[in-house]
Amino acid sequence: MTVIICGAGIGGLCLGLSLQQLKIPFQIFEASGSIKPLGVGINLQPNAVRELYALGIKDGLSRIGIQTEEFGLFSKKGLEIWTEPRGLKAGYSVPQFSVHRGELQKLLYDTLIGRMKRNTVNLGMKATGYKNFKSSVQLQCINRNTNKLETFDGDALIACDGINSSIRKQLFPDEGEPLWNGAILWRGLALASPFRTDASMVMIGHDTQRFVSYPISKKNTDGNAKINWIAELKFNPEKPWSKSDWSKKVDKSKFLNSFLDWSFDWIDPLNLISETSSIYEYPMVDRDPLEKWTFERTTLLGDAAHPTYPVGSNGASQAIIDARKLAFHLQVTGTNEKALLNYEKEMLPLTTKITLANRDSGPDALLQVVEDRCAGSFNDVQEIISQNELEAHSQKYKSVAGLNIEKLNNSNSILSSFI
Ligand SMILES: Cc1cc2nc3c(=O)[nH]c(=O)nc-3n(C[C@H](O)[C@H](O)[C@H](O)COP(=O)(O)OP(=O)(O)OC[C@H]3O[C@@H](n4cnc5c(N)ncnc54)[C@H](O)[C@@H]3O)c2cc1C
């Protein structure tokens, strides 16, 4: 019998590729009629990159992305508060990557289709619910071509259908919409000259106004690269907000005025925003951590299980780790409830900690500390905040997110004992 995967996003496709490596039969059902390169930039932490390498897409990743070399925090005046090396430069044995989310999804999809029969991934199949039986589980989908309900039986059902998961909705009917913290993110890509190391990820500002940016490609011959940016403003969270749709396009006039004086000698946020033609709006939403993901033969994975604020480069990375860990337990225990429970036991506590740490300002909590102490202006940052305090902030988040360098370098990829 088969593992049924609902959703062909980053998590669902990584699970499919992992099960293919383990020769465990599976079928994927995806609501979209085609895999288009949707989204803008995302970051992949070294622990997730190691798993993608183990899936055999090292060359593909190098083709579509760029190795991140540095992470930095800057005040709203563009002044340096904290910088640290990332990926190989930080001593990890595998790099951190910045990449276009949709191109990564397409790379995973094309790789999977190249290794399997095309009908392993069923596009245009929108899941509407499921039924658990004694010795099987059934996914129900609307076929978007025929508009008819179709059902598919398997040993286990894995909901990888994102933050608005239909399976999660059936499991938790009273949960309602994702929770908004009042911040709106506008995201875009501009062709411009990269800054600092040419592979730096920077966060500028403070809790109520922020600009995050990093290149997701190497420089062209003209010196420009694809620069991913996110402009963020905080509003009253009591106000109504638009539903969390990753593909909602808006005009820059909605927020540009707030960034008119954000132009520094090393990066020009105003210009990056002005040069961008397609801008996407997304509310900063997550959901409360669950106490349980597994119900008989059904479990949740990635954003369906633990949607978190997109602030710590964890969304895609954690979906990849979930997929590999679940594949591990399916291989060890078989395609049964026990395997799903073992996966949940390993991953739920860790992802809960990440979700809660991201609510607590994630890796950039220092920005507001500096804003509170000097409104972003200083001659020497050490007069505002001590080196010890700076280092303590940085370490705190890394230990929660499981990004310990030695631990990662001294361990192998999750499925290494089977492949
Ligand atoms: C279109 C899109 C654009 C995104 N852009 C960004 C971005 O720019 N920056 C960022 O940080 N994160 C972005 N994300 C979210 C990011 O991809 C995830 O946080 C992360 O990769 C975790 O992956 P996931 O597989 O759990 O969820 P997702 O990557 O969200 O994948 C979920 C998949 O399930 C499918 N699906 C949804 N409902 C159903 C259903 N009822 N039946 C079947 N299939 C269903 C979706 O079409 C999608 O392919 C985007 C997600 C999407 C879907």
The ligand as an SDF file (V2000), in Angstrom:
LIG
                    3D

 53 58  0  0  0  0  0  0  0  0999 V2000
    2.4730   30.0580   -3.6280 C   0  0  0  0  0  0  0  0  0  0  0  0
    3.3510   30.1200   -2.4190 C   0  0  0  0  0  0  0  0  0  0  0  0
    4.3160   31.1220   -2.3230 C   0  0  0  0  0  0  0  0  0  0  0  0
    5.1170   31.2190   -1.1830 C   0  0  0  0  0  0  0  0  0  0  0  0
    6.0370   32.2170   -1.1110 N   0  0  0  0  0  0  0  0  0  0  0  0
    6.8220   32.3160   -0.0220 C   0  0  0  0  0  0  0  0  0  0  0  0
    7.7970   33.3420    0.0600 C   0  0  0  0  0  0  0  0  0  0  0  0
    7.9630   34.1300   -0.8510 O   0  0  0  0  0  0  0  0  0  0  0  0
    8.5520   33.4390    1.1950 N   0  0  0  0  0  0  0  0  0  0  0  0
    8.3920   32.5490    2.2350 C   0  0  0  0  0  0  0  0  0  0  0  0
    9.0940   32.6500    3.2540 O   0  0  0  0  0  0  0  0  0  0  0  0
    7.4970   31.5350    2.1600 N   0  0  0  0  0  0  0  0  0  0  0  0
    6.7060   31.4030    1.0730 C   0  0  0  0  0  0  0  0  0  0  0  0
    5.7840   30.4040    1.0060 N   0  0  0  0  0  0  0  0  0  0  0  0
    5.6700   29.4640    2.1500 C   0  0  0  0  0  0  0  0  0  0  0  0
    6.8160   28.4780    2.1820 C   0  0  0  0  0  0  0  0  0  0  0  0
    6.8950   27.7990    0.9620 O   0  0  0  0  0  0  0  0  0  0  0  0
    6.5590   27.5210    3.3280 C   0  0  0  0  0  0  0  0  0  0  0  0
    6.5600   28.2540    4.5510 O   0  0  0  0  0  0  0  0  0  0  0  0
    7.6090   26.4600    3.5120 C   0  0  0  0  0  0  0  0  0  0  0  0
    8.2710   26.1520    2.3400 O   0  0  0  0  0  0  0  0  0  0  0  0
    6.9940   25.1880    4.1120 C   0  0  0  0  0  0  0  0  0  0  0  0
    6.5500   24.3800    3.0510 O   0  0  0  0  0  0  0  0  0  0  0  0
    5.2520   23.4770    3.0540 P   0  0  0  0  0  0  0  0  0  0  0  0
    5.5070   22.4190    2.0350 O   0  0  0  0  0  0  0  0  0  0  0  0
    4.8760   23.0750    4.4100 O   0  0  0  0  0  0  0  0  0  0  0  0
    4.1000   24.4520    2.5580 O   0  0  0  0  0  0  0  0  0  0  0  0
    3.9210   25.1890    1.1600 P   0  0  0  0  0  0  0  0  0  0  0  0
    5.2220   25.4380    0.5140 O   0  0  0  0  0  0  0  0  0  0  0  0
    3.0140   26.3160    1.4300 O   0  0  0  0  0  0  0  0  0  0  0  0
    3.1790   24.1040    0.2340 O   0  0  0  0  0  0  0  0  0  0  0  0
    1.8360   23.6980    0.4150 C   0  0  0  0  0  0  0  0  0  0  0  0
    1.3650   23.0380   -0.8820 C   0  0  0  0  0  0  0  0  0  0  0  0
    0.0770   22.4710   -0.6800 O   0  0  0  0  0  0  0  0  0  0  0  0
   -0.7670   22.8430   -1.7360 C   0  0  0  0  0  0  0  0  0  0  0  0
   -2.1490   22.8280   -1.2260 N   0  0  0  0  0  0  0  0  0  0  0  0
   -2.7550   23.7770   -0.4600 C   0  0  0  0  0  0  0  0  0  0  0  0
   -4.0100   23.3990   -0.1960 N   0  0  0  0  0  0  0  0  0  0  0  0
   -4.1920   22.1950   -0.7880 C   0  0  0  0  0  0  0  0  0  0  0  0
   -5.2830   21.2880   -0.8640 C   0  0  0  0  0  0  0  0  0  0  0  0
   -6.4750   21.5330   -0.2740 N   0  0  0  0  0  0  0  0  0  0  0  0
   -5.1350   20.1210   -1.5670 N   0  0  0  0  0  0  0  0  0  0  0  0
   -3.9420   19.8390   -2.1710 C   0  0  0  0  0  0  0  0  0  0  0  0
   -2.8940   20.6800   -2.1570 N   0  0  0  0  0  0  0  0  0  0  0  0
   -3.0120   21.8270   -1.4480 C   0  0  0  0  0  0  0  0  0  0  0  0
   -0.2680   24.2270   -2.1510 C   0  0  0  0  0  0  0  0  0  0  0  0
   -0.6770   24.5600   -3.4600 O   0  0  0  0  0  0  0  0  0  0  0  0
    1.2380   24.0390   -2.0260 C   0  0  0  0  0  0  0  0  0  0  0  0
    1.8000   23.5220   -3.1800 O   0  0  0  0  0  0  0  0  0  0  0  0
    4.9590   30.2750   -0.1070 C   0  0  0  0  0  0  0  0  0  0  0  0
    3.9940   29.2590   -0.2100 C   0  0  0  0  0  0  0  0  0  0  0  0
    3.1980   29.1620   -1.3500 C   0  0  0  0  0  0  0  0  0  0  0  0
    2.1700   28.0390   -1.4410 C   0  0  0  0  0  0  0  0  0  0  0  0
  1  2  1  0
  2  3  1  0
  2 52  2  0
  3  4  2  0
  4  5  1  0
  4 50  1  0
  5  6  2  0
  6  7  1  0
  6 13  1  0
  7  8  2  0
  7  9  1  0
  9 10  1  0
 10 11  2  0
 10 12  1  0
 12 13  2  0
 13 14  1  0
 14 15  1  0
 14 50  1  0
 15 16  1  0
 16 17  1  0
 16 18  1  0
 18 19  1  0
 18 20  1  0
 20 21  1  0
 20 22  1  0
 22 23  1  0
 23 24  1  0
 24 25  2  0
 24 26  1  0
 24 27  1  0
 27 28  1  0
 28 29  2  0
 28 30  1  0
 28 31  1  0
 31 32  1  0
 32 33  1  0
 33 34  1  0
 33 48  1  0
 34 35  1  0
 35 36  1  0
 35 46  1  0
 36 37  1  0
 36 45  1  0
 37 38  2  0
 38 39  1  0
 39 40  1  0
 39 45  2  0
 40 41  1  0
 40 42  2  0
 42 43  1  0
 43 44  2  0
 44 45  1  0
 46 47  1  0
 46 48  1  0
 48 49  1  0
 50 51  2  0
 51 52  1  0
 52 53  1  0
M  END
$$$$
